[in-house]
Amino acid sequence: MSFFSIFKLTIPVLMGYIPLGMAFGLLLSKLMIPWYYAFFMSVFIFAGSGQFLALTLFASQATILEIGIATFLLNLRHTFYGLSMVSTFKKFSWKKNYLIFGLTDETFALLKTNEIDEKNKEKVYLIITALNQSYWVIGSVTGAVLGNILPFNYKGIEFSLTALFVVLSIDLYKKSKLHKPFFIAVIIGIVGMLGFPSEKMLILSLSLAAAVLILFRRNLEDAK
């Protein structure tokens, strides 16, 4: 599989990560944080929603405990789809450490929705993960630099992550034999929007979804 073929697989992520990364960089510059923080956060943290959450919590002067709890709950979803990659990653060399670190929602969707032969899987997975992170780094640094130079109205640009994840989720739904978790996620999301306080909706919905998936995991798997 050529590099260009692999690059083509990541184009949907590129189209989402560049503008979304720019939105993160612009928000960072709005808070008067130096542009190079965007680079280091995107290289060593590389968690889109987590980085946006960090900026929000920094702006509200949240405590370390609040930041820790919120970040843990927000990223708890990685545990579930990360476990589904264990059997694959354990066959790889030391590169699996980077693959685990770089396993975002969008990267996971790409890895699961594309058929890759076992011989080239490690190389292809590594290139996909590295390309996706490079898009995020480029976008966030560009946004942070431009935010300090040009006036920019970035209202609504943060929705690009939601749009990107919806598209990839639909693709994953079509290729997956296990559909119940998707419907459960939709129901919990609706319940969260209608029944939870807006400022705690995300954390409470994630906690509820995690509890449901853990308690009814076997039932969901048996329903395949």
JOFENGI-V403824 format. One line per field, one symbol per residue. phi: phi as a letter, one per 40 degrees, with the letter a starting at -180 (. if undefined). psi: psi as a letter, one per 30 degrees, with the letter a starting at -180 (. if undefined). A space follows every 10 residues. Layout:
phi = ???
psi = ???
This chain:
phi = .cdcccdccc ddcdcccccc cccccccccc cgcddccccc cccbbfadcc cccdcccccc fccccccccc ccccccdccc ccccbdcccc cccdcccccc ccccdccdcc ccbbcbcdcb dccccccccc cccccccccc ccccccccbb cacbdgcccc cccccccccc cccccccbbd dccccccccc ccccbbddcb dccccccccc cccccbdccc cccc
psi = kleeeeeefg eeeefeeeee eeeeeeeeee ghkkefeeee efefeijdee eeeeeeeeeg hlleeeeeee eeeegfffee feeffefeef flafffeeee egileeeeee efgkjkleeg eeeeeeeeee eeeeeeeeee eeeeeeffek kkjgkffffe eeeeeeeeee eeeefkfjfe eeeeeeeeee eeeefkkefg eeeeeeeeee eeeeegeeee efg.
